[in-house]
């Protein structure tokens, strides 16, 4: 693509943002685990795609469920990227980002909101999360809510373990979950499932 | 029916063609402005599109409408010149942009697009057909009808 077109595209995106037409802005960010996909609406961060998740599939899904006005706009996600960088450096123990919860509803959203209150460096069990969300017996549903977390890392579903202390599952793969818990210093003894 | 892809995909796939067509239609200087206006209008209308079957044709139709707006605005605000030039008239079509573009703008959409794509961007019939989502033969017919009407209007 020639530079005139690139410059025109940049200015078009700036004007689109000014006119409130950027319904979903996204960007990629580097992480120690590989590239992350970050997506945001006017309400806040709505989706974090982990390195092993298909980027195009996520963007198509966002176009379907939120709005087809989906545009790559890295500037819009500067603050999210900044906080994630600090987090991976071990210099941030609480994200201060507005979140858009729209992608999960009902019980799942209640589970995720409960997870969002687990402090840095601590872990909870799936059973506890089910109880916090209002149904202690829905442990399996709580587990699947974790598995479908649209905003992993920032909504720290990696802090939820089995009652036995076993790691359970993770959308980004178990090695990533283990590494995150090590980063936060919450894995005393190495626990391999 | 194809669901609407993320707008970024539309931008990636068609921005080059839109820019090329606009540069042909309004020149390099005006093209960037028209490009932004085209994609802003497209982005605004995008969620209301029924399907994604001919996004390229849809974009090119918006682009040539913006090119016509551009020429009209120019016509209303003519550049001051020291001496008024003789206006050449060829084939009975007056070379007054204002009048010509107003007449083009008044054509039915497909004829208008065919004329603009042929003379603004120098596209062959096959590409005009692709842009409009019709066969080269239908594109040729639209172009022919459009030109016939223009000649009548401007005679």
Interface residues (C-beta under 8 A of the other chain):
Chain A: X1 X2 X4 X5 X7 X8 X9 X11 X12 X15 X16 X19 X21 X24 X26 X59 X60 X62 X63 X64 X67 X68 X69 X70 X71 X72
Chain B: X3 X4 X5 X6 X7 X8 X9 X11 X15 X16 X19 X28 X31 X32 X35 X36 X39 X40 X43 X44 X46 X47
